[in-house]
Amino acid sequence: MSVALRKLTLQVLSLEKELLSLKRAFGILSAQFEQAAGKNNTEIRDLSIFSAYLTGVKQSEIAKRFKLSPGRVSQIINGMGDKLGSKTVDTERRHQVIKNTKPQRKAKKSKVEKTDELHS
């Protein structure tokens, strides 16, 4: 009986070691998953900030909405601009802002322009 008990004891010890290694592996995988999920969350937040910027929302309003400093919002926007190419971003922003603004009145003619029209 002592031989059978010894075999069972060795088997239990072996299984305990295997369990510990599986716990370590699970802990590592869990940490990697949490890190990846956190990175994805910040990327989604950054894309939301950038799309709000492109639609014409002021950076100060974006900062309030996402509870960030205006400087951080600016960094995010500039970083996204670098990824996409600054010219593309500037052009897209200009088009969006132009679409969202009211039409401006024609500027009044100066006295010089009025007199030029009279004499021509």
C-alpha positions in Angstrom: 0.0 0.0 0.0 2.8 2.4 0.6 4.0 2.0 -3.0 0.6 2.9 -4.3 0.4 5.9 -1.9 3.9 7.0 -3.0 2.8 6.8 -6.7 -0.3 8.9 -5.9 1.7 11.4 -4.0 4.2 11.8 -6.9 1.3 12.2 -9.3 -0.4 14.9 -7.1 3.0 16.8 -7.0 3.3 16.5 -10.7 -0.2 17.8 -11.3 0.4 20.7 -8.8 3.4 21.8 -10.8 1.4 21.6 -14.1 -1.3 23.6 -12.5 1.1 26.3 -11.4 2.6 26.5 -14.9 -0.9 26.8 -16.4 -1.8 29.6 -13.9 1.4 31.5 -14.9 0.6 31.1 -18.6 -3.0 32.2 -18.0 -1.8 35.3 -16.1 0.6 36.2 -18.9 -2.1 35.8 -21.6 -4.6 37.7 -19.5 -2.2 40.6 -19.1 -1.4 40.6 -22.8 -5.2 40.6 -23.6 -5.8 43.5 -21.2 -2.9 45.5 -22.8 -4.3 44.9 -26.3 -7.8 45.8 -25.3 -6.6 49.0 -23.6 -4.6 49.9 -26.8 -7.7 49.3 -28.9 -9.8 51.5 -26.6 -7.4 54.4 -26.9 -7.3 54.0 -30.7 -11.1 54.1 -30.9 -11.1 57.2 -28.7 -8.4 58.9 -30.9 -10.4 58.1 -34.0 -13.5 59.6 -32.4 -11.6 62.7 -31.5 -10.2 63.0 -35.0 -13.6 62.5 -36.7 -15.1 65.2 -34.4 -12.3 67.5 -35.4 -12.9 66.9 -39.1 -16.6 67.6 -38.7 -15.8 71.1 -37.4 -16.1 70.7 -33.6 -13.8 73.0 -31.7 -10.8 71.4 -30.0 -11.9 72.9 -26.6 -15.3 71.3 -26.9 -13.7 67.9 -27.9 -11.4 68.2 -24.8 -14.4 68.7 -22.5 -16.4 65.9 -24.1 -13.5 63.4 -23.7 -12.3 64.8 -20.4 -8.8 65.6 -21.8 -6.7 68.7 -21.8 -6.8 70.8 -25.0 -3.1 70.2 -25.5 -3.6 66.4 -25.5 -6.5 66.7 -28.0 -4.2 68.8 -30.2 -1.5 66.1 -29.9 -4.0 63.4 -30.9 -5.2 65.3 -33.9 -1.7 66.1 -35.1 -0.7 62.4 -34.6 -3.6 61.3 -36.7 -2.7 63.9 -39.2 0.8 62.5 -39.4 -0.6 59.0 -40.0 -2.9 60.1 -42.7 -0.8 62.8 -44.2 -1.1 66.4 -43.1 -2.2 67.7 -46.6 -5.1 65.3 -46.7 -6.2 66.3 -43.2 -5.9 70.1 -43.8 -7.8 69.8 -47.0 -10.5 67.7 -45.5 -10.9 70.0 -42.5 -11.1 73.0 -44.7 -13.9 71.4 -46.8 -15.8 70.4 -43.6 -15.5 73.9 -42.1 -16.6 75.6 -45.3 -19.7 73.3 -45.4 -20.6 74.1 -41.8 -20.2 77.9 -42.0 -22.8 80.4 -42.9 -22.4 82.2 -46.2 -20.6 85.5 -45.7 -21.9 88.8 -46.9 -20.2 90.5 -49.7 -17.6 93.0 -48.5 -18.6 96.6 -48.9 -16.7 98.4 -51.7 -14.2 100.9 -50.6 -14.4 104.6 -51.7 -11.6 104.0 -54.2 -13.4 101.1 -55.8 -16.6 103.2 -56.0 -14.9 106.1 -57.6 -13.2 103.7 -60.1 -16.6 102.3 -61.1 -18.0 105.8 -61.6 -15.1 106.9 -63.8 -15.0 103.7 -65.9 
